[in-house]
Amino acid sequence: MIFDRDEKFFFADFSGKLLYDINDSQNLRLNFIAIDNDLDFTETDVSLDETATSLLDQTNLSGGIQLQSQWSPYLTSNVN
């Protein structure tokens, strides 16, 4: 058997974070990430002239926010 293979692959990601101190007692945190994966795989059995193709496409976008507050030396809060 003789196989002919063709692969195409792409990957990218991008992320960021923002740290903002509103005042001495409150902090705001923002973050995000975007991911993209693409894979095209083609395999041909030359002797049988049969082709199989596999495709993968993944995309993800995610983010988060957090607010930290110091209300007194004994009381703090975190909101996510």
All heavy atoms as an XYZ file, in Angstrom:
645
protein
N       0.837     -1.189      0.000
C       0.000      0.000      0.000
C       0.876      1.244      0.000
O       1.855      1.339      0.731
C      -0.905      0.030      1.227
C      -1.960     -0.984      1.255
S      -3.004     -0.654      2.692
C      -3.979     -2.098      2.651
N       0.482      2.203     -0.767
C       1.173      3.483     -0.834
C       0.161      4.558     -0.450
O      -0.939      4.619     -1.005
C       1.731      3.753     -2.243
C       2.740      2.669     -2.614
C       2.355      5.130     -2.317
C       3.207      2.748     -4.045
N       0.547      5.395      0.509
C      -0.341      6.454      0.976
C       0.250      7.814      0.638
O       1.461      8.033      0.741
C      -0.542      6.370      2.497
C      -1.371      5.202      2.919
C      -0.793      4.018      3.344
C      -2.751      5.286      2.889
C      -1.550      2.943      3.730
C      -3.529      4.216      3.281
C      -2.929      3.034      3.707
N      -0.627      8.708      0.248
C      -0.266     10.104      0.028
C      -0.995     10.908      1.105
O      -2.218     10.795      1.238
C      -0.694     10.540     -1.373
C      -0.304     11.975     -1.681
O       0.641     12.479     -1.042
O      -0.959     12.589     -2.550
N      -0.241     11.677      1.882
C      -0.836     12.429      2.988
C      -0.628     13.929      2.796
O       0.429     14.364      2.350
C      -0.196     11.996      4.311
C      -0.518     10.575      4.682
C       0.123     10.202      6.005
N      -0.254      8.864      6.404
C       0.508      7.795      6.221
N       1.692      7.924      5.659
N       0.083      6.612      6.609
N      -1.635     14.678      3.189
C      -1.562     16.135      3.134
C      -2.111     16.676      4.453
O      -3.231     16.333      4.848
C      -2.374     16.675      1.955
C      -2.290     18.183      1.835
O      -1.215     18.746      2.140
O      -3.304     18.800      1.452
N      -1.319     17.501      5.137
C      -1.727     18.080      6.416
C      -1.643     19.601      6.351
O      -0.666     20.148      5.843
C      -0.811     17.611      7.545
C      -0.792     16.133      7.763
C       0.245     15.733      8.800
O       0.757     16.608      9.515
O       0.538     14.539      8.888
N      -2.649     20.243      6.877
C      -2.642     21.699      7.027
C      -3.034     21.989      8.471
O      -4.089     21.543      8.931
C      -3.615     22.355      6.066
C      -3.244     22.166      4.613
C      -4.277     22.761      3.695
C      -3.908     22.436      2.260
N      -5.011     22.684      1.355
N      -2.193     22.736      9.177
C      -2.439     23.009     10.595
C      -2.258     24.497     10.863
O      -1.320     25.128     10.365
C      -1.465     22.210     11.469
C      -1.631     22.478     12.934
C      -2.764     22.053     13.611
C      -0.658     23.158     13.639
C      -2.924     22.305     14.961
C      -0.810     23.415     14.997
C      -1.948     22.979     15.653
N      -3.167     25.061     11.654
C      -3.096     26.461     12.057
C      -3.456     26.549     13.529
O      -4.414     25.920     13.983
C      -4.073     27.307     11.232
C      -4.159     28.728     11.706
C      -3.174     29.643     11.375
C      -5.215     29.140     12.494
C      -3.251     30.952     11.828
C      -5.295     30.442     12.950
C      -4.307     31.346     12.605
N      -2.672     27.323     14.277
C      -2.942     27.532     15.694
C      -2.665     29.000     16.015
O      -1.666     29.566     15.581
C      -2.041     26.652     16.560
C      -2.136     26.974     18.027
C      -3.185     26.502     18.789
C      -1.188     27.777     18.643
C      -3.288     26.808     20.135
C      -1.282     28.084     19.990
C      -2.329     27.602     20.736
N      -3.553     29.597     16.785
C      -3.336     30.972     17.233
C      -3.994     31.142     18.597
O      -5.048     30.563     18.868
C      -3.935     31.966     16.244
N      -3.350     31.906     19.450
C      -3.993     32.290     20.699
C      -3.586     33.714     21.034
O      -2.553     34.202     20.620
C      -3.679     31.329     21.845
C      -2.235     31.398     22.323
O      -1.424     32.118     21.730
O      -1.910     30.718     23.299
N      -4.474     34.362     21.756
C      -4.281     35.752     22.136
C      -4.901     35.928     23.507
O      -6.031     35.489     23.748
C      -4.958     36.681     21.110
C      -4.792     38.135     21.413
C      -3.581     38.761     21.209
C      -5.847     38.872     21.914
C      -3.420     40.104     21.498
C      -5.704     40.205     22.209
C      -4.488     40.828     21.991
N      -4.152     36.534     24.418
C      -4.690     36.744     25.758
C      -4.289     38.118     26.265
O      -3.340     38.729     25.773
C      -4.192     35.657     26.718
O      -2.788     35.723     26.841
N      -5.039     38.568     27.253
C      -4.740     39.863     27.834
C      -5.265     39.961     29.257
O      -6.133     39.182     29.676
N      -4.710     40.903     29.985
C      -5.117     41.102     31.378
C      -5.025     42.586     31.695
O      -4.064     43.250     31.311
C      -4.201     40.301     32.298
C      -4.631     40.299     33.737
C      -3.810     39.312     34.545
C      -4.422     39.091     35.895
N      -3.693     38.084     36.671
N      -6.021     43.092     32.388
C      -6.041     44.480     32.834
C      -6.136     44.484     34.348
O      -7.049     43.876     34.923
C      -7.235     45.231     32.229
C      -7.459     46.651     32.743
C      -6.313     47.561     32.309
C      -8.795     47.186     32.288
N      -5.191     45.136     34.996
C      -5.184     45.290     36.456
C      -5.411     46.772     36.749
O      -4.609     47.613     36.363
C      -3.843     44.841     37.038
C      -3.339     43.470     36.611
C      -1.950     43.213     37.164
C      -4.306     42.402     37.071
N      -6.505     47.078     37.421
C      -6.849     48.458     37.700
C      -7.147     48.608     39.187
O      -8.036     47.946     39.723
C      -8.064     48.879     36.864
C      -8.519     50.290     37.115
C      -7.696     51.372     36.821
C      -9.771     50.545     37.651
C      -8.119     52.665     37.053
C     -10.200     51.837     37.897
C      -9.364     52.892     37.594
O      -9.781     54.183     37.833
N      -6.398     49.490     39.840
C      -6.648     49.806     41.249
C      -7.581     51.007     41.302
O      -7.179     52.138     41.003
C      -5.338     50.107     41.978
C      -4.425     48.899     42.059
O      -4.939     47.765     42.012
O      -3.200     49.079     42.156
N      -8.824     50.745     41.644
C      -9.830     51.806     41.690
C      -9.453     52.831     42.754
O      -9.499     54.037     42.528
C     -11.219     51.204     41.967
C     -11.590     50.233     40.833
C     -12.258     52.289     42.125
C     -12.814     49.394     41.120
N      -9.097     52.326     43.919
C      -8.578     53.160     45.009
C      -7.733     52.242     45.896
O      -7.465     51.103     45.528
C      -9.716     53.868     45.772
C     -10.750     52.905     46.298
O     -10.420     51.827     46.785
N     -12.019     53.293     46.210
N      -7.329     52.717     47.062
C      -6.489     51.909     47.944
C      -7.204     50.662     48.475
O      -6.555     49.711     48.915
C      -5.997     52.742     49.132
C      -4.974     53.785     48.720
O      -4.365     53.627     47.639
O      -4.775     54.754     49.481
N      -8.537     50.662     48.413
C      -9.304     49.554     48.999
C      -9.948     48.634     47.971
O     -10.480     47.591     48.339
C     -10.410     50.117     49.898
O      -9.852     50.892     50.938
N      -9.940     49.031     46.705
C     -10.622     48.219     45.701
C      -9.745     48.025     44.467
O      -9.149     48.981     43.957
C     -11.946     48.852     45.291
C     -12.970     48.832     46.416
C     -14.307     49.351     45.962
O     -14.399     50.379     45.322
N     -15.367     48.626     46.321
N      -9.716     46.756     43.999
C      -8.950     46.392     42.812
C      -9.860     45.676     41.822
O     -10.619     44.792     42.203
C      -7.790     45.450     43.168
C      -6.871     46.051     44.204
O      -6.539     47.218     44.139
N      -6.472     45.247     45.163
N      -9.744     46.048     40.562
C     -10.511     45.420     39.493
C      -9.552     44.663     38.585
O      -8.512     45.199     38.188
C     -11.272     46.482     38.698
C     -12.141     45.986     37.553
C     -13.288     45.129     38.086
C     -12.659     47.157     36.738
N      -9.890     43.412     38.260
C      -9.058     42.570     37.410
C      -9.914     42.031     36.265
O     -10.972     41.436     36.503
C      -8.467     41.389     38.191
C      -7.713     41.798     39.460
C      -6.468     42.585     39.102
N      -5.659     42.895     40.272
C      -5.392     44.121     40.678
N      -5.914     45.161     40.058
N      -4.598     44.328     41.709
N      -9.473     42.243     35.023
C     -10.138     41.718     33.836
C      -9.144     40.867     33.068
O      -7.974     41.238     32.936
C     -10.620     42.846     32.929
C     -11.557     43.894     33.526
C     -11.728     45.056     32.561
C     -12.896     43.264     33.845
N      -9.595     39.726     32.530
C      -8.711     38.911     31.696
C      -9.527     38.208     30.620
O     -10.729     38.016     30.757
C      -7.935     37.892     32.539
C      -8.840     36.970     33.297
O      -9.546     36.168     32.709
N      -8.849     37.083     34.624
N      -8.847     37.857     29.527
C      -9.515     37.137     28.444
C      -8.488     36.320     27.664
O      -7.283     36.572     27.723
C     -10.241     38.110     27.505
C      -9.311     38.950     26.686
C      -8.926     38.532     25.416
C      -8.820     40.143     27.175
C      -8.049     39.303     24.665
C      -7.948     40.919     26.426
C      -7.572     40.498     25.170
N      -8.997     35.330     26.930
C      -8.170     34.529     26.041
C      -9.022     34.096     24.849
O     -10.210     33.793     25.003
C      -7.557     33.309     26.758
C      -6.572     32.602     25.842
C      -8.623     32.371     27.264
C      -5.694     31.594     26.538
N      -8.414     34.104     23.688
C      -9.047     33.613     22.467
C      -8.100     32.588     21.838
O      -6.900     32.835     21.736
C      -9.303     34.752     21.493
N      -8.650     31.430     21.454
C      -7.853     30.343     20.892
C      -8.533     29.842     19.619
O      -9.756     29.714     19.576
C      -7.718     29.172     21.884
C      -7.038     29.638     23.165
C      -6.952     28.013     21.260
C      -7.043     28.605     24.272
N      -7.710     29.546     18.595
C      -8.225     28.993     17.346
C      -7.295     27.887     16.864
O      -6.086     28.105     16.754
C      -8.339     30.092     16.283
C      -9.016     29.610     15.021
O      -9.834     28.675     15.104
O      -8.733     30.164     13.954
N      -7.844     26.696     16.631
C      -7.108     25.546     16.094
C      -7.823     25.054     14.850
O      -9.046     24.853     14.874
C      -7.074     24.371     17.084
C      -6.235     24.663     18.291
O      -5.147     25.175     18.176
N      -6.745     24.317     19.456
N      -7.078     24.825     13.779
C      -7.622     24.248     12.557
C      -6.668     23.177     12.057
O      -5.467     23.428     11.919
C      -7.800     25.308     11.466
C      -8.828     26.346     11.838
O      -9.916     25.958     12.291
O      -8.546     27.548     11.676
N      -7.198     21.987     11.773
C      -6.405     20.899     11.223
C      -7.194     20.236     10.108
O      -8.344     19.832     10.310
C      -6.060     19.863     12.300
C      -5.373     18.591     11.818
C      -3.995     18.915     11.239
C      -5.253     17.585     12.945
N      -6.587     20.155      8.929
C      -7.138     19.418      7.798
C      -6.140     18.320      7.452
O      -4.982     18.605      7.146
C      -7.331     20.325      6.581
C      -8.324     21.440      6.831
O      -9.106     21.326      7.788
O      -8.306     22.425      6.076
N      -6.590     17.078      7.503
C      -5.718     15.938      7.222
C      -6.384     15.074      6.159
O      -7.508     14.600      6.348
C      -5.485     15.120      8.496
C      -4.588     13.943      8.304
C      -3.217     14.099      8.240
C      -5.114     12.663      8.175
C      -2.384     13.015      8.062
C      -4.296     11.570      8.004
C      -2.923     11.743      7.940
N      -5.697     14.893      5.051
C      -6.202     14.079      3.956
C      -5.219     12.955      3.687
O      -4.013     13.194      3.560
C      -6.407     14.922      2.676
O      -7.284     16.001      2.977
C      -7.000     14.087      1.562
N      -5.736     11.738      3.609
C      -4.905     10.569      3.343
C      -5.513      9.794      2.182
O      -6.697      9.463      2.203
C      -4.814      9.700      4.585
C      -3.904      8.508      4.451
C      -3.783      7.759      5.761
O      -4.818      7.308      6.289
O      -2.656      7.648      6.256
N      -4.702      9.520      1.188
C      -5.164      8.798      0.010
C      -4.386      7.495     -0.133
O      -3.153      7.491     -0.114
C      -4.968      9.651     -1.265
O      -5.667     10.875     -1.115
C      -5.482      8.922     -2.501
N      -5.123      6.397     -0.248
C      -4.519      5.106     -0.571
C      -4.407      5.071     -2.095
O      -5.396      4.898     -2.812
C      -5.398      3.967     -0.061
C      -4.782      2.598     -0.277
O      -3.920      2.459     -1.182
O      -5.159      1.662      0.446
N      -3.200      5.279     -2.592
C      -2.972      5.427     -4.025
C      -3.345      4.147     -4.769
O      -3.923      4.196     -5.863
C      -1.503      5.827     -4.300
C      -1.225      5.914     -5.786
C      -1.176      7.146     -3.602
N      -3.062      2.993     -4.184
C      -3.338      1.733     -4.884
C      -4.838      1.469     -5.036
O      -5.266      0.866     -6.013
C      -2.666      0.563     -4.155
O      -3.161      0.456     -2.838
N      -5.650      1.940     -4.094
C      -7.102      1.745     -4.169
C      -7.843      2.993     -4.638
O      -9.060      2.950     -4.861
C      -7.651      1.332     -2.794
C      -7.148      0.006     -2.235
C      -7.702     -0.201     -0.835
C      -7.520     -1.144     -3.144
N      -7.129      4.104     -4.740
C      -7.704      5.397     -5.112
C      -8.858      5.770     -4.169
O      -9.932      6.183     -4.591
C      -8.169      5.394     -6.567
C      -8.439      6.806     -7.072
O      -7.772      7.745     -6.571
O      -9.313      6.980     -7.939
N      -8.615      5.603     -2.851
C      -9.589      5.974     -1.825
C      -8.994      7.081     -0.973
O      -7.834      7.006     -0.573
C      -9.946      4.776     -0.947
C     -10.722      3.704     -1.651
C     -11.067      2.547     -0.732
O     -10.585      2.525      0.417
O     -11.806      1.656     -1.179
N      -9.810      8.067     -0.665
C      -9.361      9.228      0.108
C     -10.214      9.380      1.358
O     -11.441      9.253      1.297
C      -9.451     10.509     -0.738
O      -8.624     10.353     -1.888
C      -8.986     11.726      0.048
N      -9.555      9.647      2.471
C     -10.235      9.934      3.733
C      -9.755     11.300      4.226
O      -8.566     11.600      4.175
C      -9.932      8.870      4.768
N     -10.684     12.095      4.692
C     -10.369     13.438      5.167
C     -10.861     13.598      6.604
O     -11.996     13.224      6.918
C     -11.015     14.511      4.276
O     -10.564     14.326      2.933
C     -10.676     15.906      4.742
N     -10.011     14.158      7.455
C     -10.372     14.479      8.831
C     -10.215     15.981      9.027
O      -9.198     16.556      8.630
C      -9.469     13.740      9.816
O      -9.633     12.350      9.687
N     -11.203     16.581      9.632
C     -11.197     18.023      9.864
C     -11.388     18.305     11.347
O     -12.215     17.670     12.007
C     -12.313     18.711      9.083
C     -12.337     18.494      7.575
C     -13.599     19.087      6.977
C     -11.107     19.117      6.937
N     -10.636     19.262     11.860
C     -10.782     19.712     13.241
C     -10.783     21.235     13.230
O      -9.878     21.858     12.667
C      -9.631     19.210     14.109
C      -9.557     19.779     15.523
C     -10.720     19.262     16.357
C      -8.235     19.437     16.167
N     -11.804     21.814     13.814
C     -11.889     23.273     13.922
C     -12.377     23.596     15.330
O     -13.510     23.264     15.687
C     -12.856     23.824     12.873
C     -12.927     25.337     12.884
O     -12.071     25.976     13.532
O     -13.832     25.891     12.237
N     -11.498     24.200     16.128
C     -11.849     24.562     17.501
C     -11.607     26.053     17.694
O     -10.549     26.566     17.335
C     -10.983     23.813     18.503
C     -11.197     22.327     18.523
C     -10.264     21.645     19.509
O      -9.114     22.008     19.628
N     -10.779     20.654     20.213
N     -12.582     26.701     18.273
C     -12.466     28.117     18.601
C     -12.999     28.305     20.021
O     -14.044     27.750     20.367
C     -13.273     28.982     17.618
O     -12.823     28.722     16.294
C     -13.091     30.455     17.921
N     -12.269     29.066     20.818
C     -12.678     29.303     22.199
C     -12.413     30.763     22.544
O     -11.352     31.299     22.236
C     -11.905     28.384     23.145
C     -12.390     28.509     24.575
O     -13.340     29.206     24.865
N     -11.702     27.831     25.471
N     -13.367     31.371     23.181
C     -13.241     32.736     23.674
C     -13.712     32.731     25.120
O     -14.811     32.260     25.418
C     -14.092     33.694     22.833
C     -14.060     35.162     23.208
C     -12.647     35.716     23.083
C     -15.010     35.956     22.336
N     -12.871     33.210     26.018
C     -13.201     33.154     27.436
C     -12.724     34.440     28.115
O     -11.757     35.061     27.684
C     -12.515     31.939     28.063
O     -12.825     31.847     29.427
N     -13.389     34.781     29.191
C     -13.003     35.978     29.926
C     -13.409     35.889     31.381
O     -14.200     35.025     31.773
N     -12.835     36.758     32.177
C     -13.158     36.785     33.594
C     -13.020     38.188     34.161
O     -12.337     39.045     33.603
N     -13.704     38.397     35.263
C     -13.647     39.686     35.951
C     -13.627     39.409     37.454
O     -14.264     38.462     37.930
C     -14.840     40.593     35.558
C     -14.707     41.972     36.185
C     -16.151     39.950     35.909
C     -15.701     42.974     35.630
N     -12.884     40.201     38.186
C     -12.814     40.063     39.636
C     -12.735     41.451     40.268
O     -11.997     42.323     39.799
C     -11.588     39.255     40.045
C     -11.436     39.103     41.553
C     -10.168     38.361     41.936
O      -9.139     38.516     41.295
N     -10.252     37.557     42.979
N     -13.493     41.630     41.337
C     -13.436     42.859     42.127
C     -13.056     42.473     43.551
O     -13.752     41.703     44.203
C     -14.786     43.581     42.129
C     -14.864     44.838     42.995
C     -13.896     45.903     42.494
C     -16.285     45.371     43.046
N     -11.923     42.982     44.004
C     -11.451     42.748     45.369
C     -11.642     44.029     46.175
O     -11.249     45.104     45.736
C      -9.971     42.385     45.374
C      -9.630     41.162     44.574
C      -8.126     40.988     44.425
O      -7.378     41.953     44.365
N      -7.687     39.738     44.364
N     -12.243     43.880     47.353
C     -12.500     45.046     48.209
C     -12.011     44.776     49.620
O     -12.253     43.700     50.177
C     -13.999     45.383     48.247
O     -14.474     45.675     46.957
N     -11.353     45.749     50.202
C     -10.893     45.702     51.590
C     -11.745     46.719     52.354
O     -11.536     47.916     52.269
C      -9.416     46.078     51.675
C      -8.834     46.095     53.068
C      -8.538     44.684     53.558
O      -8.029     43.863     52.821
N      -8.848     44.429     54.813
N     -12.749     46.217     53.077
C     -13.694     47.084     53.763
C     -13.155     47.561     55.108
O     -13.446     48.679     55.537
C     -15.022     46.358     53.951
C     -15.605     45.925     52.641
C     -15.583     44.665     52.114
C     -16.243     46.744     51.673
N     -16.183     44.646     50.885
C     -16.604     45.929     50.585
C     -16.566     48.104     51.599
C     -17.257     46.403     49.457
C     -17.225     48.579     50.474
C     -17.552     47.740     49.436
N     -12.384     46.724     55.761
C     -11.759     47.081     57.031
C     -10.586     46.115     57.202
O     -10.407     45.200     56.402
C     -12.751     46.931     58.199
O     -12.973     45.568     58.492
N      -9.769     46.310     58.254
C      -8.659     45.358     58.453
C      -9.147     43.922     58.658
O      -8.395     42.987     58.457
C      -7.978     45.888     59.700
C      -8.314     47.335     59.753
C      -9.691     47.443     59.170
N     -10.405     43.732     58.992
C     -10.933     42.403     59.283
C     -11.935     41.883     58.244
O     -12.372     40.741     58.356
C     -11.605     42.409     60.662
C     -10.713     42.959     61.737
C     -10.899     44.238     62.232
C      -9.627     42.212     62.236
C     -10.059     44.749     63.209
C      -8.800     42.728     63.191
C      -9.003     44.003     63.688
O      -8.176     44.515     64.635
N     -12.325     42.719     57.293
C     -13.367     42.331     56.355
C     -12.925     42.617     54.931
O     -12.618     43.773     54.587
C     -14.670     43.084     56.666
C     -15.857     42.790     55.746
C     -16.271     41.328     55.847
C     -17.009     43.708     56.065
N     -12.882     41.569     54.106
C     -12.582     41.722     52.680
C     -13.632     40.950     51.885
O     -14.325     40.070     52.407
C     -11.191     41.152     52.333
O     -11.166     39.773     52.631
C     -10.085     41.863     53.074
N     -13.747     41.304     50.606
C     -14.665     40.562     49.718
C     -14.024     40.402     48.343
O     -13.226     41.247     47.911
C     -16.017     41.271     49.613
O     -15.862     42.537     48.999
N     -14.370     39.305     47.694
C     -13.953     39.032     46.330
C     -15.192     38.655     45.531
O     -15.929     37.754     45.916
C     -12.961     37.855     46.258
C     -11.592     38.264     46.758
O     -11.085     39.310     46.398
N     -11.011     37.427     47.594
N     -15.433     39.345     44.433
C     -16.544     39.042     43.543
C     -15.932     38.607     42.218
O     -15.175     39.350     41.611
C     -17.466     40.262     43.358
C     -18.594     39.924     42.392
C     -18.012     40.735     44.704
N     -16.302     37.382     41.786
C     -15.793     36.840     40.516
C     -16.936     36.686     39.537
O     -18.012     36.390     39.868
C     -15.136     35.482     40.710
C     -13.866     35.599     41.524
O     -13.087     36.499     41.342
N     -13.697     34.676     42.459
